[in-house]
Amino acid sequence: MVKKDKKNPKRVLRDVKKQLQNNGIGTKSQQALKLQHELKKEEYKSNSKHKKQMHAERKFKLKQQKKKAKHRGH
């Protein structure tokens, strides 16, 4: 027979309430800053992806031009 540890019911209720109420960052200003940070991060990510794509495209075009120049002849 295994005996379970009894927990104080009031404490259990408090813990449940705390878990349900926990929203992460506390104040409204901190939440606003976090949101602003996330938006900035997304913007940076998309700009970075776009730059990378443009660079690869430019590199590809340059390679194609070089290839054509080689086969032109004298």
Predicted model as a PDB file, atoms N, CA, C, CB and O in Angstrom, pLDDT in the B-factor column:
MODEL        1                                                                  
ATOM      1  N   MET A   1       0.830  -1.170   0.000  1.00 67.00           N  
ATOM      2  CA  MET A   1       0.000   0.000   0.000  1.00 67.00           C  
ATOM      3  C   MET A   1       0.889   1.254   0.000  1.00 67.00           C  
ATOM      4  CB  MET A   1      -0.952  -0.013   1.212  1.00 67.00           C  
ATOM      5  O   MET A   1       1.718   1.447   0.889  1.00 67.00           O  
ATOM      6  N   VAL A   2       0.690   2.106  -1.032  1.00 69.00           N  
ATOM      7  CA  VAL A   2       1.485   3.319  -1.167  1.00 69.00           C  
ATOM      8  C   VAL A   2       0.662   4.494  -0.660  1.00 69.00           C  
ATOM      9  CB  VAL A   2       1.931   3.544  -2.643  1.00 69.00           C  
ATOM     10  O   VAL A   2      -0.483   4.694  -1.066  1.00 69.00           O  
ATOM     11  N   LYS A   3       1.261   5.255   0.223  1.00 72.00           N  
ATOM     12  CA  LYS A   3       0.559   6.386   0.814  1.00 72.00           C  
ATOM     13  C   LYS A   3       0.885   7.660   0.014  1.00 72.00           C  
ATOM     14  CB  LYS A   3       0.952   6.555   2.318  1.00 72.00           C  
ATOM     15  O   LYS A   3       2.057   7.989  -0.167  1.00 72.00           O  
ATOM     16  N   LYS A   4      -0.132   8.369  -0.458  1.00 78.00           N  
ATOM     17  CA  LYS A   4       0.089   9.601  -1.205  1.00 78.00           C  
ATOM     18  C   LYS A   4       0.270  10.767  -0.236  1.00 78.00           C  
ATOM     19  CB  LYS A   4      -1.086   9.875  -2.173  1.00 78.00           C  
ATOM     20  O   LYS A   4      -0.363  10.828   0.818  1.00 78.00           O  
ATOM     21  N   ASP A   5       1.144  11.680  -0.619  1.00 83.00           N  
ATOM     22  CA  ASP A   5       1.324  12.880   0.186  1.00 83.00           C  
ATOM     23  C   ASP A   5       0.111  13.772   0.000  1.00 83.00           C  
ATOM     24  CB  ASP A   5       2.631  13.629  -0.197  1.00 83.00           C  
ATOM     25  O   ASP A   5      -0.267  14.111  -1.122  1.00 83.00           O  
ATOM     26  N   LYS A   6      -0.491  14.147   1.121  1.00 86.00           N  
ATOM     27  CA  LYS A   6      -1.649  15.036   1.027  1.00 86.00           C  
ATOM     28  C   LYS A   6      -1.150  16.463   0.825  1.00 86.00           C  
ATOM     29  CB  LYS A   6      -2.549  14.933   2.303  1.00 86.00           C  
ATOM     30  O   LYS A   6      -0.196  16.905   1.465  1.00 86.00           O  
ATOM     31  N   LYS A   7      -1.826  17.176  -0.090  1.00 89.00           N  
ATOM     32  CA  LYS A   7      -1.479  18.567  -0.332  1.00 89.00           C  
ATOM     33  C   LYS A   7      -2.599  19.442   0.186  1.00 89.00           C  
ATOM     34  CB  LYS A   7      -1.219  18.830  -1.835  1.00 89.00           C  
ATOM     35  O   LYS A   7      -3.776  19.086   0.127  1.00 89.00           O  
ATOM     36  N   ASN A   8      -2.214  20.567   0.682  1.00 93.00           N  
ATOM     37  CA  ASN A   8      -3.182  21.516   1.185  1.00 93.00           C  
ATOM     38  C   ASN A   8      -4.077  21.984   0.028  1.00 93.00           C  
ATOM     39  CB  ASN A   8      -2.470  22.716   1.866  1.00 93.00           C  
ATOM     40  O   ASN A   8      -3.565  22.506  -0.962  1.00 93.00           O  
ATOM     41  N   PRO A   9      -5.390  21.810   0.131  1.00 92.00           N  
ATOM     42  CA  PRO A   9      -6.281  22.170  -0.970  1.00 92.00           C  
ATOM     43  C   PRO A   9      -6.249  23.660  -1.325  1.00 92.00           C  
ATOM     44  CB  PRO A   9      -7.687  21.773  -0.622  1.00 92.00           C  
ATOM     45  O   PRO A   9      -6.397  24.027  -2.490  1.00 92.00           O  
ATOM     46  N   LYS A  10      -6.058  24.503  -0.332  1.00 96.00           N  
ATOM     47  CA  LYS A  10      -5.980  25.935  -0.608  1.00 96.00           C  
ATOM     48  C   LYS A  10      -4.721  26.249  -1.426  1.00 96.00           C  
ATOM     49  CB  LYS A  10      -5.984  26.743   0.714  1.00 96.00           C  
ATOM     50  O   LYS A  10      -4.748  27.073  -2.340  1.00 96.00           O  
ATOM     51  N   ARG A  11      -3.628  25.578  -1.081  1.00 95.00           N  
ATOM     52  CA  ARG A  11      -2.374  25.786  -1.806  1.00 95.00           C  
ATOM     53  C   ARG A  11      -2.518  25.304  -3.251  1.00 95.00           C  
ATOM     54  CB  ARG A  11      -1.206  25.047  -1.101  1.00 95.00           C  
ATOM     55  O   ARG A  11      -2.034  25.943  -4.186  1.00 95.00           O  
ATOM     56  N   VAL A  12      -3.195  24.160  -3.412  1.00 94.00           N  
ATOM     57  CA  VAL A  12      -3.409  23.623  -4.763  1.00 94.00           C  
ATOM     58  C   VAL A  12      -4.207  24.621  -5.600  1.00 94.00           C  
ATOM     59  CB  VAL A  12      -4.147  22.254  -4.704  1.00 94.00           C  
ATOM     60  O   VAL A  12      -3.867  24.876  -6.755  1.00 94.00           O  
ATOM     61  N   LEU A  13      -5.261  25.183  -5.022  1.00 95.00           N  
ATOM     62  CA  LEU A  13      -6.079  26.174  -5.726  1.00 95.00           C  
ATOM     63  C   LEU A  13      -5.254  27.403  -6.103  1.00 95.00           C  
ATOM     64  CB  LEU A  13      -7.276  26.591  -4.861  1.00 95.00           C  
ATOM     65  O   LEU A  13      -5.377  27.928  -7.210  1.00 95.00           O  
ATOM     66  N   ARG A  14      -4.416  27.856  -5.176  1.00 94.00           N  
ATOM     67  CA  ARG A  14      -3.569  29.023  -5.447  1.00 94.00           C  
ATOM     68  C   ARG A  14      -2.608  28.749  -6.599  1.00 94.00           C  
ATOM     69  CB  ARG A  14      -2.780  29.416  -4.190  1.00 94.00           C  
ATOM     70  O   ARG A  14      -2.420  29.583  -7.484  1.00 94.00           O  
ATOM     71  N   ASP A  15      -2.003  27.557  -6.566  1.00 92.00           N  
ATOM     72  CA  ASP A  15      -1.064  27.193  -7.633  1.00 92.00           C  
ATOM     73  C   ASP A  15      -1.765  27.125  -8.988  1.00 92.00           C  
ATOM     74  CB  ASP A  15      -0.396  25.846  -7.321  1.00 92.00           C  
ATOM     75  O   ASP A  15      -1.224  27.593  -9.991  1.00 92.00           O  
ATOM     76  N   VAL A  16      -2.954  26.550  -9.022  1.00 92.00           N  
ATOM     77  CA  VAL A  16      -3.710  26.457 -10.273  1.00 92.00           C  
ATOM     78  C   VAL A  16      -4.049  27.856 -10.784  1.00 92.00           C  
ATOM     79  CB  VAL A  16      -5.004  25.626 -10.073  1.00 92.00           C  
ATOM     80  O   VAL A  16      -3.925  28.136 -11.976  1.00 92.00           O  
ATOM     81  N   LYS A  17      -4.471  28.720  -9.885  1.00 91.00           N  
ATOM     82  CA  LYS A  17      -4.830  30.090 -10.261  1.00 91.00           C  
ATOM     83  C   LYS A  17      -3.616  30.836 -10.814  1.00 91.00           C  
ATOM     84  CB  LYS A  17      -5.413  30.846  -9.050  1.00 91.00           C  
ATOM     85  O   LYS A  17      -3.727  31.578 -11.790  1.00 91.00           O  
ATOM     86  N   LYS A  18      -2.456  30.634 -10.184  1.00 88.00           N  
ATOM     87  CA  LYS A  18      -1.222  31.272 -10.638  1.00 88.00           C  
ATOM     88  C   LYS A  18      -0.872  30.818 -12.050  1.00 88.00           C  
ATOM     89  CB  LYS A  18      -0.065  30.957  -9.676  1.00 88.00           C  
ATOM     90  O   LYS A  18      -0.497  31.633 -12.894  1.00 88.00           O  
ATOM     91  N   GLN A  19      -0.993  29.520 -12.307  1.00 86.00           N  
ATOM     92  CA  GLN A  19      -0.652  28.981 -13.620  1.00 86.00           C  
ATOM     93  C   GLN A  19      -1.596  29.498 -14.698  1.00 86.00           C  
ATOM     94  CB  GLN A  19      -0.683  27.459 -13.590  1.00 86.00           C  
ATOM     95  O   GLN A  19      -1.169  29.773 -15.820  1.00 86.00           O  
ATOM     96  N   LEU A  20      -2.867  29.629 -14.367  1.00 85.00           N  
ATOM     97  CA  LEU A  20      -3.830  30.130 -15.340  1.00 85.00           C  
ATOM     98  C   LEU A  20      -3.626  31.614 -15.614  1.00 85.00           C  
ATOM     99  CB  LEU A  20      -5.248  29.882 -14.852  1.00 85.00           C  
ATOM    100  O   LEU A  20      -3.854  32.074 -16.733  1.00 85.00           O  
ATOM    101  N   GLN A  21      -3.204  32.357 -14.615  1.00 81.00           N  
ATOM    102  CA  GLN A  21      -3.072  33.798 -14.726  1.00 81.00           C  
ATOM    103  C   GLN A  21      -1.728  34.221 -15.309  1.00 81.00           C  
ATOM    104  CB  GLN A  21      -3.262  34.430 -13.379  1.00 81.00           C  
ATOM    105  O   GLN A  21      -1.573  35.369 -15.726  1.00 81.00           O  
ATOM    106  N   ASN A  22      -0.774  33.328 -15.344  1.00 70.00           N  
ATOM    107  CA  ASN A  22       0.574  33.663 -15.804  1.00 70.00           C  
ATOM    108  C   ASN A  22       0.565  33.990 -17.300  1.00 70.00           C  
ATOM    109  CB  ASN A  22       1.549  32.499 -15.515  1.00 70.00           C  
ATOM    110  O   ASN A  22       0.313  33.116 -18.129  1.00 70.00           O  
ATOM    111  N   ASN A  23       0.841  35.258 -17.640  1.00 64.00           N  
ATOM    112  CA  ASN A  23       0.839  35.697 -19.032  1.00 64.00           C  
ATOM    113  C   ASN A  23       2.245  35.972 -19.552  1.00 64.00           C  
ATOM    114  CB  ASN A  23      -0.013  36.940 -19.182  1.00 64.00           C  
ATOM    115  O   ASN A  23       2.382  36.558 -20.626  1.00 64.00           O  
ATOM    116  N   GLY A  24       3.258  35.588 -18.862  1.00 69.00           N  
ATOM    117  CA  GLY A  24       4.614  35.860 -19.312  1.00 69.00           C  
ATOM    118  C   GLY A  24       5.117  37.156 -18.714  1.00 69.00           C  
ATOM    119  O   GLY A  24       5.187  37.308 -17.495  1.00 69.00           O  
ATOM    120  N   ILE A  25       5.467  38.093 -19.589  1.00 69.00           N  
ATOM    121  CA  ILE A  25       6.012  39.367 -19.139  1.00 69.00           C  
ATOM    122  C   ILE A  25       4.915  40.177 -18.448  1.00 69.00           C  
ATOM    123  CB  ILE A  25       6.615  40.160 -20.328  1.00 69.00           C  
ATOM    124  O   ILE A  25       3.766  40.181 -18.890  1.00 69.00           O  
ATOM    125  N   GLY A  26       5.271  40.851 -17.377  1.00 74.00           N  
ATOM    126  CA  GLY A  26       4.305  41.508 -16.507  1.00 74.00           C  
ATOM    127  C   GLY A  26       3.647  42.772 -17.010  1.00 74.00           C  
ATOM    128  O   GLY A  26       2.445  42.768 -17.273  1.00 74.00           O  
ATOM    129  N   THR A  27       4.393  43.856 -17.154  1.00 85.00           N  
ATOM    130  CA  THR A  27       3.748  45.141 -17.371  1.00 85.00           C  
ATOM    131  C   THR A  27       3.396  45.367 -18.837  1.00 85.00           C  
ATOM    132  CB  THR A  27       4.642  46.255 -16.881  1.00 85.00           C  
ATOM    133  O   THR A  27       3.922  44.705 -19.732  1.00 85.00           O  
ATOM    134  N   LYS A  28       2.497  46.313 -19.057  1.00 86.00           N  
ATOM    135  CA  LYS A  28       2.059  46.621 -20.422  1.00 86.00           C  
ATOM    136  C   LYS A  28       3.205  47.174 -21.253  1.00 86.00           C  
ATOM    137  CB  LYS A  28       0.899  47.620 -20.400  1.00 86.00           C  
ATOM    138  O   LYS A  28       3.322  46.872 -22.441  1.00 86.00           O  
ATOM    139  N   SER A  29       4.042  47.980 -20.631  1.00 91.00           N  
ATOM    140  CA  SER A  29       5.166  48.568 -21.374  1.00 91.00           C  
ATOM    141  C   SER A  29       6.151  47.474 -21.803  1.00 91.00           C  
ATOM    142  CB  SER A  29       5.892  49.638 -20.510  1.00 91.00           C  
ATOM    143  O   SER A  29       6.699  47.520 -22.905  1.00 91.00           O  
ATOM    144  N   GLN A  30       6.367  46.502 -20.931  1.00 89.00           N  
ATOM    145  CA  GLN A  30       7.260  45.400 -21.290  1.00 89.00           C  
ATOM    146  C   GLN A  30       6.667  44.578 -22.428  1.00 89.00           C  
ATOM    147  CB  GLN A  30       7.530  44.503 -20.071  1.00 89.00           C  
ATOM    148  O   GLN A  30       7.387  44.137 -23.324  1.00 89.00           O  
ATOM    149  N   GLN A  31       5.353  44.375 -22.390  1.00 87.00           N  
ATOM    150  CA  GLN A  31       4.697  43.633 -23.467  1.00 87.00           C  
ATOM    151  C   GLN A  31       4.811  44.395 -24.783  1.00 87.00           C  
ATOM    152  CB  GLN A  31       3.215  43.374 -23.125  1.00 87.00           C  
ATOM    153  O   GLN A  31       5.036  43.797 -25.834  1.00 87.00           O  
ATOM    154  N   ALA A  32       4.654  45.720 -24.722  1.00 91.00           N  
ATOM    155  CA  ALA A  32       4.767  46.547 -25.923  1.00 91.00           C  
ATOM    156  C   ALA A  32       6.179  46.477 -26.494  1.00 91.00           C  
ATOM    157  CB  ALA A  32       4.391  48.006 -25.612  1.00 91.00           C  
ATOM    158  O   ALA A  32       6.366  46.377 -27.707  1.00 91.00           O  
ATOM    159  N   LEU A  33       7.172  46.529 -25.604  1.00 93.00           N  
ATOM    160  CA  LEU A  33       8.564  46.428 -26.054  1.00 93.00           C  
ATOM    161  C   LEU A  33       8.838  45.071 -26.693  1.00 93.00           C  
ATOM    162  CB  LEU A  33       9.524  46.656 -24.878  1.00 93.00           C  
ATOM    163  O   LEU A  33       9.529  44.980 -27.708  1.00 93.00           O  
ATOM    164  N   LYS A  34       8.301  44.038 -26.101  1.00 91.00           N  
ATOM    165  CA  LYS A  34       8.499  42.690 -26.638  1.00 91.00           C  
ATOM    166  C   LYS A  34       7.873  42.573 -28.026  1.00 91.00           C  
ATOM    167  CB  LYS A  34       7.897  41.631 -25.688  1.00 91.00           C  
ATOM    168  O   LYS A  34       8.473  42.004 -28.938  1.00 91.00           O  
ATOM    169  N   LEU A  35       6.668  43.112 -28.180  1.00 93.00           N  
ATOM    170  CA  LEU A  35       5.989  43.084 -29.473  1.00 93.00           C  
ATOM    171  C   LEU A  35       6.787  43.860 -30.514  1.00 93.00           C  
ATOM    172  CB  LEU A  35       4.570  43.663 -29.351  1.00 93.00           C  
ATOM    173  O   LEU A  35       6.955  43.408 -31.646  1.00 93.00           O  
ATOM    174  N   GLN A  36       7.272  45.027 -30.119  1.00 97.00           N  
ATOM    175  CA  GLN A  36       8.084  45.851 -31.018  1.00 97.00           C  
ATOM    176  C   GLN A  36       9.350  45.094 -31.437  1.00 97.00           C  
ATOM    177  CB  GLN A  36       8.458  47.192 -30.336  1.00 97.00           C  
ATOM    178  O   GLN A  36       9.747  45.129 -32.602  1.00 97.00           O  
ATOM    179  N   HIS A  37       9.965  44.424 -30.489  1.00 97.00           N  
ATOM    180  CA  HIS A  37      11.166  43.647 -30.775  1.00 97.00           C  
ATOM    181  C   HIS A  37      10.865  42.529 -31.769  1.00 97.00           C  
ATOM    182  CB  HIS A  37      11.747  43.064 -29.481  1.00 97.00           C  
ATOM    183  O   HIS A  37      11.638  42.299 -32.699  1.00 97.00           O  
ATOM    184  N   GLU A  38       9.753  41.840 -31.576  1.00 96.00           N  
ATOM    185  CA  GLU A  38       9.373  40.742 -32.477  1.00 96.00           C  
ATOM    186  C   GLU A  38       9.130  41.272 -33.898  1.00 96.00           C  
ATOM    187  CB  GLU A  38       8.102  40.020 -31.947  1.00 96.00           C  
ATOM    188  O   GLU A  38       9.555  40.659 -34.877  1.00 96.00           O  
ATOM    189  N   LEU A  39       8.444  42.411 -33.997  1.00 97.00           N  
ATOM    190  CA  LEU A  39       8.181  43.000 -35.318  1.00 97.00           C  
ATOM    191  C   LEU A  39       9.487  43.386 -36.013  1.00 97.00           C  
ATOM    192  CB  LEU A  39       7.267  44.237 -35.184  1.00 97.00           C  
ATOM    193  O   LEU A  39       9.665  43.151 -37.208  1.00 97.00           O  
ATOM    194  N   LYS A  40      10.381  43.974 -35.250  1.00 98.00           N  
ATOM    195  CA  LYS A  40      11.685  44.381 -35.804  1.00 98.00           C  
ATOM    196  C   LYS A  40      12.457  43.152 -36.285  1.00 98.00           C  
ATOM    197  CB  LYS A  40      12.520  45.160 -34.741  1.00 98.00           C  
ATOM    198  O   LYS A  40      13.109  43.184 -37.329  1.00 98.00           O  
ATOM    199  N   LYS A  41      12.375  42.068 -35.508  1.00 97.00           N  
ATOM    200  CA  LYS A  41      13.064  40.835 -35.855  1.00 97.00           C  
ATOM    201  C   LYS A  41      12.530  40.260 -37.166  1.00 97.00           C  
ATOM    202  CB  LYS A  41      12.918  39.811 -34.728  1.00 97.00           C  
ATOM    203  O   LYS A  41      13.301  39.827 -38.022  1.00 97.00           O  
ATOM    204  N   GLU A  42      11.194  40.260 -37.316  1.00 97.00           N  
ATOM    205  CA  GLU A  42      10.571  39.755 -38.548  1.00 97.00           C  
ATOM    206  C   GLU A  42      10.986  40.607 -39.748  1.00 97.00           C  
ATOM    207  CB  GLU A  42       9.028  39.741 -38.411  1.00 97.00           C  
ATOM    208  O   GLU A  42      11.277  40.088 -40.825  1.00 97.00           O  
ATOM    209  N   GLU A  43      11.006  41.924 -39.540  1.00 97.00           N  
ATOM    210  CA  GLU A  43      11.390  42.839 -40.617  1.00 97.00           C  
ATOM    211  C   GLU A  43      12.836  42.573 -41.041  1.00 97.00           C  
ATOM    212  CB  GLU A  43      11.219  44.315 -40.169  1.00 97.00           C  
ATOM    213  O   GLU A  43      13.138  42.502 -42.233  1.00 97.00           O  
ATOM    214  N   TYR A  44      13.719  42.429 -40.066  1.00 97.00           N  
ATOM    215  CA  TYR A  44      15.126  42.150 -40.353  1.00 97.00           C  
ATOM    216  C   TYR A  44      15.269  40.832 -41.107  1.00 97.00           C  
ATOM    217  CB  TYR A  44      15.946  42.110 -39.051  1.00 97.00           C  
ATOM    218  O   TYR A  44      16.047  40.725 -42.055  1.00 97.00           O  
ATOM    219  N   LYS A  45      14.511  39.835 -40.673  1.00 97.00           N  
ATOM    220  CA  LYS A  45      14.570  38.514 -41.294  1.00 97.00           C  
ATOM    221  C   LYS A  45      14.175  38.592 -42.763  1.00 97.00           C  
ATOM    222  CB  LYS A  45      13.658  37.528 -40.551  1.00 97.00           C  
ATOM    223  O   LYS A  45      14.855  38.026 -43.620  1.00 97.00           O  
ATOM    224  N   SER A  46      13.072  39.295 -43.063  1.00 97.00           N  
ATOM    225  CA  SER A  46      12.607  39.386 -44.446  1.00 97.00           C  
ATOM    226  C   SER A  46      13.589  40.189 -45.294  1.00 97.00           C  
ATOM    227  CB  SER A  46      11.211  40.024 -44.504  1.00 97.00           C  
ATOM    228  O   SER A  46      13.862  39.828 -46.439  1.00 97.00           O  
ATOM    229  N   ASN A  47      14.129  41.294 -44.727  1.00 97.00           N  
ATOM    230  CA  ASN A  47      15.120  42.095 -45.470  1.00 97.00           C  
ATOM    231  C   ASN A  47      16.365  41.271 -45.764  1.00 97.00           C  
ATOM    232  CB  ASN A  47      15.505  43.364 -44.676  1.00 97.00           C  
ATOM    233  O   ASN A  47      16.911  41.327 -46.866  1.00 97.00           O  
ATOM    234  N   SER A  48      16.804  40.517 -44.787  1.00 97.00           N  
ATOM    235  CA  SER A  48      17.993  39.692 -44.943  1.00 97.00           C  
ATOM    236  C   SER A  48      17.774  38.643 -46.031  1.00 97.00           C  
ATOM    237  CB  SER A  48      18.359  39.016 -43.611  1.00 97.00           C  
ATOM    238  O   SER A  48      18.650  38.408 -46.863  1.00 97.00           O  
ATOM    239  N   LYS A  49      16.616  38.027 -46.018  1.00 97.00           N  
ATOM    240  CA  LYS A  49      16.291  37.001 -47.020  1.00 97.00           C  
ATOM    241  C   LYS A  49      16.275  37.617 -48.413  1.00 97.00           C  
ATOM    242  CB  LYS A  49      14.922  36.340 -46.710  1.00 97.00           C  
ATOM    243  O   LYS A  49      16.783  37.030 -49.369  1.00 97.00           O  
ATOM    244  N   HIS A  50      15.689  38.801 -48.520  1.00 97.00           N  
ATOM    245  CA  HIS A  50      15.600  39.490 -49.804  1.00 97.00           C  
ATOM    246  C   HIS A  50      17.003  39.832 -50.322  1.00 97.00           C  
ATOM    247  CB  HIS A  50      14.744  40.773 -49.673  1.00 97.00           C  
ATOM    248  O   HIS A  50      17.302  39.616 -51.497  1.00 97.00           O  
ATOM    249  N   LYS A  51      17.865  40.367 -49.440  1.00 97.00           N  
ATOM    250  CA  LYS A  51      19.239  40.706 -49.833  1.00 97.00           C  
ATOM    251  C   LYS A  51      19.992  39.476 -50.319  1.00 97.00           C  
ATOM    252  CB  LYS A  51      19.990  41.346 -48.659  1.00 97.00           C  
ATOM    253  O   LYS A  51      20.695  39.517 -51.329  1.00 97.00           O  
ATOM    254  N   LYS A  52      19.832  38.388 -49.586  1.00 97.00           N  
ATOM    255  CA  LYS A  52      20.511  37.146 -49.941  1.00 97.00           C  
ATOM    256  C   LYS A  52      20.072  36.667 -51.325  1.00 97.00           C  
ATOM    257  CB  LYS A  52      20.232  36.061 -48.888  1.00 97.00           C  
ATOM    258  O   LYS A  52      20.891  36.249 -52.143  1.00 97.00           O  
ATOM    259  N   GLN A  53      18.765  36.737 -51.566  1.00 97.00           N  
ATOM    260  CA  GLN A  53      18.213  36.310 -52.850  1.00 97.00           C  
ATOM    261  C   GLN A  53      18.744  37.199 -53.987  1.00 97.00           C  
ATOM    262  CB  GLN A  53      16.664  36.350 -52.811  1.00 97.00           C  
ATOM    263  O   GLN A  53      19.113  36.695 -55.048  1.00 97.00           O  
ATOM    264  N   MET A  54      18.782  38.506 -53.763  1.00 98.00           N  
ATOM    265  CA  MET A  54      19.277  39.435 -54.786  1.00 98.00           C  
ATOM    266  C   MET A  54      20.758  39.174 -55.072  1.00 98.00           C  
ATOM    267  CB  MET A  54      19.068  40.903 -54.335  1.00 98.00           C  
ATOM    268  O   MET A  54      21.186  39.206 -56.225  1.00 98.00           O  
ATOM    269  N   HIS A  55      21.521  38.922 -54.036  1.00 98.00           N  
ATOM    270  CA  HIS A  55      22.944  38.640 -54.199  1.00 98.00           C  
ATOM    271  C   HIS A  55      23.156  37.372 -55.028  1.00 98.00           C  
ATOM    272  CB  HIS A  55      23.621  38.498 -52.827  1.00 98.00           C  
ATOM    273  O   HIS A  55      24.002  37.339 -55.922  1.00 98.00           O  
ATOM    274  N   ALA A  56      22.387  36.341 -54.725  1.00 97.00           N  
ATOM    275  CA  ALA A  56      22.514  35.078 -55.462  1.00 97.00           C  
ATOM    276  C   ALA A  56      22.122  35.282 -56.925  1.00 97.00           C  
ATOM    277  CB  ALA A  56      21.634  33.974 -54.816  1.00 97.00           C  
ATOM    278  O   ALA A  56      22.767  34.738 -57.821  1.00 97.00           O  
ATOM    279  N   GLU A  57      21.082  36.051 -57.167  1.00 98.00           N  
ATOM    280  CA  GLU A  57      20.636  36.315 -58.535  1.00 98.00           C  
ATOM    281  C   GLU A  57      21.703  37.082 -59.318  1.00 98.00           C  
ATOM    282  CB  GLU A  57      19.314  37.105 -58.525  1.00 98.00           C  
ATOM    283  O   GLU A  57      21.985  36.763 -60.474  1.00 98.00           O  
ATOM    284  N   ARG A  58      22.293  38.093 -58.679  1.00 98.00           N  
ATOM    285  CA  ARG A  58      23.340  38.886 -59.329  1.00 98.00           C  
ATOM    286  C   ARG A  58      24.554  38.020 -59.656  1.00 98.00           C  
ATOM    287  CB  ARG A  58      23.757  40.064 -58.433  1.00 98.00           C  
ATOM    288  O   ARG A  58      25.147  38.140 -60.728  1.00 98.00           O  
ATOM    289  N   LYS A  59      24.910  37.156 -58.724  1.00 98.00           N  
ATOM    290  CA  LYS A  59      26.033  36.252 -58.911  1.00 98.00           C  
ATOM    291  C   LYS A  59      25.781  35.305 -60.088  1.00 98.00           C  
ATOM    292  CB  LYS A  59      26.289  35.453 -57.629  1.00 98.00           C  
ATOM    293  O   LYS A  59      26.674  35.043 -60.893  1.00 98.00           O  
ATOM    294  N   PHE A  60      24.560  34.806 -60.168  1.00 97.00           N  
ATOM    295  CA  PHE A  60      24.183  33.890 -61.239  1.00 97.00           C  
ATOM    296  C   PHE A  60      24.269  34.592 -62.597  1.00 97.00           C  
ATOM    297  CB  PHE A  60      22.758  33.342 -61.004  1.00 97.00           C  
ATOM    298  O   PHE A  60      24.798  34.030 -63.556  1.00 97.00           O  
ATOM    299  N   LYS A  61      23.745  35.830 -62.678  1.00 97.00           N  
ATOM    300  CA  LYS A  61      23.791  36.576 -63.933  1.00 97.00           C  
ATOM    301  C   LYS A  61      25.227  36.841 -64.368  1.00 97.00           C  
ATOM    302  CB  LYS A  61      23.036  37.896 -63.791  1.00 97.00           C  
ATOM    303  O   LYS A  61      25.555  36.733 -65.550  1.00 97.00           O  
ATOM    304  N   LEU A  62      26.072  37.185 -63.419  1.00 97.00           N  
ATOM    305  CA  LEU A  62      27.482  37.431 -63.713  1.00 97.00           C  
ATOM    306  C   LEU A  62      28.151  36.174 -64.262  1.00 97.00           C  
ATOM    307  CB  LEU A  62      28.216  37.913 -62.454  1.00 97.00           C  
ATOM    308  O   LEU A  62      28.927  36.232 -65.216  1.00 97.00           O  
ATOM    309  N   LYS A  63      27.834  35.037 -63.641  1.00 96.00           N  
ATOM    310  CA  LYS A  63      28.385  33.765 -64.101  1.00 96.00           C  
ATOM    311  C   LYS A  63      27.930  33.467 -65.528  1.00 96.00           C  
ATOM    312  CB  LYS A  63      27.966  32.623 -63.157  1.00 96.00           C  
ATOM    313  O   LYS A  63      28.716  32.990 -66.347  1.00 96.00           O  
ATOM    314  N   GLN A  64      26.658  33.750 -65.825  1.00 95.00           N  
ATOM    315  CA  GLN A  64      26.120  33.523 -67.173  1.00 95.00           C  
ATOM    316  C   GLN A  64      26.832  34.423 -68.188  1.00 95.00           C  
ATOM    317  CB  GLN A  64      24.588  33.784 -67.201  1.00 95.00           C  
ATOM    318  O   GLN A  64      27.162  33.974 -69.286  1.00 95.00           O  
ATOM    319  N   GLN A  65      27.068  35.677 -67.832  1.00 93.00           N  
ATOM    320  CA  GLN A  65      27.761  36.598 -68.732  1.00 93.00           C  
ATOM    321  C   GLN A  65      29.171  36.108 -69.025  1.00 93.00           C  
ATOM    322  CB  GLN A  65      27.807  38.008 -68.130  1.00 93.00           C  
ATOM    323  O   GLN A  65      29.623  36.149 -70.170  1.00 93.00           O  
ATOM    324  N   LYS A  66      29.860  35.649 -68.000  1.00 92.00           N  
ATOM    325  CA  LYS A  66      31.217  35.144 -68.174  1.00 92.00           C  
ATOM    326  C   LYS A  66      31.234  33.930 -69.098  1.00 92.00           C  
ATOM    327  CB  LYS A  66      31.831  34.785 -66.819  1.00 92.00           C  
ATOM    328  O   LYS A  66      32.110  33.779 -69.949  1.00 92.00           O  
ATOM    329  N   LYS A  67      30.228  33.064 -68.898  1.00 91.00           N  
ATOM    330  CA  LYS A  67      30.135  31.858 -69.712  1.00 91.00           C  
ATOM    331  C   LYS A  67      29.934  32.236 -71.193  1.00 91.00           C  
ATOM    332  CB  LYS A  67      28.971  30.953 -69.211  1.00 91.00           C  
ATOM    333  O   LYS A  67      30.560  31.656 -72.080  1.00 91.00           O  
ATOM    334  N   LYS A  68      29.054  33.212 -71.439  1.00 90.00           N  
ATOM    335  CA  LYS A  68      28.779  33.652 -72.818  1.00 90.00           C  
ATOM    336  C   LYS A  68      30.022  34.276 -73.437  1.00 90.00           C  
ATOM    337  CB  LYS A  68      27.608  34.662 -72.848  1.00 90.00           C  
ATOM    338  O   LYS A  68      30.325  34.042 -74.607  1.00 90.00           O  
ATOM    339  N   ALA A  69      30.745  35.078 -72.643  1.00 89.00           N  
ATOM    340  CA  ALA A  69      31.950  35.753 -73.135  1.00 89.00           C  
ATOM    341  C   ALA A  69      33.001  34.723 -73.542  1.00 89.00           C  
ATOM    342  CB  ALA A  69      32.522  36.707 -72.057  1.00 89.00           C  
ATOM    343  O   ALA A  69      33.721  34.942 -74.516  1.00 89.00           O  
ATOM    344  N   LYS A  70      33.103  33.634 -72.840  1.00 88.00           N  
ATOM    345  CA  LYS A  70      34.088  32.594 -73.172  1.00 88.00           C  
ATOM    346  C   LYS A  70      33.779  31.940 -74.521  1.00 88.00           C  
ATOM    347  CB  LYS A  70      34.123  31.523 -72.070  1.00 88.00           C  
ATOM    348  O   LYS A  70      34.692  31.605 -75.275  1.00 88.00           O  
ATOM    349  N   HIS A  71      32.516  31.764 -74.814  1.00 84.00           N  
ATOM    350  CA  HIS A  71      32.123  31.031 -76.023  1.00 84.00           C  
ATOM    351  C   HIS A  71      31.961  31.913 -77.251  1.00 84.00           C  
ATOM    352  CB  HIS A  71      30.842  30.304 -75.775  1.00 84.00           C  
ATOM    353  O   HIS A  71      31.630  31.408 -78.324  1.00 84.00           O  
ATOM    354  N   ARG A  72      32.182  33.204 -77.124  1.00 78.00           N  
ATOM    355  CA  ARG A  72      32.016  34.094 -78.271  1.00 78.00           C  
ATOM    356  C   ARG A  72      33.087  33.885 -79.335  1.00 78.00           C  
ATOM    357  CB  ARG A  72      32.034  35.531 -77.811  1.00 78.00           C  
ATOM    358  O   ARG A  72      32.810  34.029 -80.526  1.00 78.00           O  
ATOM    359  N   GLY A  73      34.243  33.565 -78.942  1.00 71.00           N  
ATOM    360  CA  GLY A  73      35.350  33.383 -79.906  1.00 71.00           C  
ATOM    361  C   GLY A  73      36.213  34.618 -79.974  1.00 71.00           C  
ATOM    362  O   GLY A  73      36.228  35.442 -79.059  1.00 71.00           O  
ATOM    363  N   HIS A  74      36.929  34.732 -81.069  1.00 63.00           N  
ATOM    364  CA  HIS A  74      37.931  35.834 -81.181  1.00 63.00           C  
ATOM    365  C   HIS A  74      37.279  37.075 -81.641  1.00 63.00           C  
ATOM    366  CB  HIS A  74      39.067  35.478 -82.138  1.00 63.00           C  
ATOM    367  O   HIS A  74      37.943  38.100 -81.796  1.00 63.00           O  
TER     368      HIS A  74                                                      
ENDMDL                                                                          
END                                                                             
